[in-house]
Amino acid sequence: MKKLILAAIIAVSLSGCASIKTLIPSFWDDNQSASIINVRQKIENISCEPNTQYADSTKILAEVEWFELYSQSKGFRQQDVIKIIKPMKETLDDWQKRSKEKEGSKIYCEGKKKVLQKQSSRAAEAILGRF
């Protein structure tokens, strides 16, 4: 009986340690910081002129994907920054797919740009604010 109780306690404590890993925030990383600023700069330079939306969305999405792959490669302690860029990646995926099929109007592009500016600003603040 004692062995069963001890086994249960060990199992609970080990599973608890796994969930603690997700609570530990990631630390400052020069590459991630530079990458998120590159994303912000590319978003600021979206022109919304005819025949540019697909190219703009592709460039920005490539930088966000680089950030994501780099963070995943660093390991489990990067899940917080991956979650931070997820909404921006979803917005970019949607914009790129639509631009590839049929370019959206200038108003549509400007709307996406505003959303991306807010998302990238928040992401940069969080990523640059780490120690």
C-alpha positions, -999 to 999 in steps of 0.1 A, spaced: 0 0 0 28 24 8 44 17 -26 11 25 -43 8 58 -24 44 67 -31 40 59 -68 9 81 -70 27 110 -53 57 107 -77 33 106 -107 15 137 -96 46 156 -88 62 147 -122 32 157 -141 31 189 -121 67 197 -132 57 194 -168 31 220 -165 55 243 -146 77 244 -177 50 263 -196 48 289 -168 85 298 -170 89 328 -194 116 329 -220 145 353 -216 159 380 -238 172 369 -272 189 393 -296 178 374 -327 142 373 -317 143 410 -308 159 419 -342 134 397 -361 103 412 -345 115 447 -353 121 436 -389 85 424 -390 73 458 -377 94 476 -402 80 455 -431 45 461 -418 51 499 -417 63 498 -453 32 480 -467 22 503 -496 -13 489 -505 -6 500 -541 -19 477 -569 -1 444 -574 19 447 -542 -2 430 -516 9 394 -523 46 404 -524 43 424 -492 24 396 -474 49 370 -485 79 390 -472 63 396 -438 51 361 -435 86 348 -443 100 368 -414 73 357 -390 79 321 -400 117 326 -394 109 339 -360 86 309 -353 111 283 -365 140 299 -346 119 300 -314 108 264 -319 144 253 -324 154 269 -291 131 245 -272 102 244 -249 109 276 -230 99 296 -261 62 287 -261 53 321 -247 68 341 -277 53 316 -302 19 323 -287 25 360 -289 30 359 -327 2 334 -335 -25 361 -341 -2 380 -364 7 349 -383 -30 340 -387 -37 375 -401 -8 373 -425 -19 338 -437 -54 350 -444 -41 381 -462 -16 362 -483 -41 336 -494 -66 363 -504 -39 383 -522 -27 352 -541 -62 344 -554 -73 379 -561 -58 410 -547 -80 428 -522 -90 464 -525 -69 493 -511 -93 496 -482 -90 459 -474 -52 462 -474 -52 493 -452 -75 475 -428 -51 445 -426 -22 469 -422 -38 486 -392 -45 452 -376 -9 440 -383 5 473 -369 -13 468 -336 -4 431 -334 33 436 -342 35 466 -318 21 444 -290 43 415 -299 74 437 -301 66 453 -267 63 419 -251 94 404 -268 116 434 -262 103 438 -226 119 405 -214 150 404 -194 
